[in-house]
Amino acid sequence: MQRRRFLSTLAAGLGATCALPLFARPAAATQRRKAGLKKLVVIFQRGGNDAVNTLAPVGDAGQARLYRDFRPTLHLPDNALLSLNASSFFGFHPAFAPLADLINDGRAAFAHAVGYPSMNTSHFVAQSFLETAEPGNRRGSGWLNRFFAADPQQRSFRALMVASNVAQTMAGPYTVPVSNNFGLLNMPLPASLRANEQADYAQALRSLASQAHHHDVPVLENTTHGLLDMFDRFQDRNADSYQPANNAQYPDSDLGRHLKHTAQMLKDEPSELNIEAVMVNHDGYDHHAAQIAEAGPTQGSHANLLGDLCQSIKALYQDMGPTAVDDVVVLVVSEFGRTLRQNGSRGTDHGHASLAMVFGGTATGRVLNGGGDWPGLVGNHLDWRTDYRDIYWELLRNHLGASDTEIAAAIPRHSYTPLGLLG
């Protein structure tokens, strides 16, 4: 390659690279002990999951009658609901069958009637409120991003987003890599390079990065070292060649593929990554019409989504091995629930209170807000009883070991009310 052409191409490539968010150069503190590292997987049910058909309030005769009256064709029949040890008040949607053993063993906890003051029924607004952990704040950084940014050791590469775009939960001052396949991330090479020039360009960029500290160019040093380290660390994580362990069978769906790649990234083999949190989206819950199939409420779009969710979570734990249920917590949230009454299109509209699910870790097996704490099927919107920020608080403190300072950064201006979802 001619020197002049190489230098101009290299400068253009570095300009594009430096436009990316900066990585702190990995320090020795980046490496943490492999044993006992606690990990979190966040699944966001986008669109508004129907909480009342996910966990149906049928343990009280009066509420069961209202449930059937409000939803003459949408309600799940008693003989279809699962009676799991976690609750005598709620019947579980039959799609939870793959997770029945986990739930009956007390390794899952649920909070029904989750919300916040003055709930909003706009998808974009309500999602933002959950993702910023600040009701009323639509444009702030994400609660998990702020948690990692508050780390006094400033460790990098602790969180990932398995998607095409970063969700607000993971957006903010802390750099969170985003990809559907982290094993394919590589050094950006200008399209103008010939095939026989690409290796020389890549090597020159690495050499320049290694010499940057001699020339007092911290932006170049930090950015290039961070990017190159990321490419090197992820090169053995190609999702296309990954084979799940322990005969785990993921659904052939976006969520199945994303959680399969999540397991691949959370594992500390074939190399040790020490990833602590991964977020994925589960789209499709906005069921204004055709929520159920004409054949009945146990079939159709909502049942398929819940089945996809439960089968994918089961596969994740099976894939990661027998100790995964102790070390990996899966949090499932949605921006709101659905209306209590069905509409005229075999569907439901935007509602208020939602359902949050916690699997693994020190989950206590509790199901909150049943029995005497149940807000009741009144009007067309379920009132909330549990503030979602208290769920985040318990996850950060009891599972990830967050300090008061880190929690205050992640969940600002909130007074915690104990829930007992995680011991």
Secondary structure, DSSP 8 states (H G I E B T S, - for coil): --HHHHHHHHHHHHHHHHTS-------GGG---STT--EEEEEEETT---HHHHEEE-SSHHHHHHHHHH-TTTS--TTTSB--TT-SSEEE-GGGGGGHHHHHTT-EEEEEEEE-SS----HHHHHHHHHHT-TT-SSS--HHHHHHHT-TT---S-EEEESSS--GGG-SSS---EES-GGG------TTS-GGGHHHHHHHHHHHHHHGGGGT-HHHHHHHHHHHHHHHHHTT--GGG---STT----SSHHHHHHHHHHHHHS--SS-----EEEEEE-----SS-SSBTTBTTSSHHHHHHHHHHHHHHHHHHHH-TTHHHHEEEEEEES--B-SS--TTS---B-S-EEEEEESTTB---EET-GGG---S-TTS----EEHHHHHHHIIIIIS---HHHHHHHSTT-------SB-
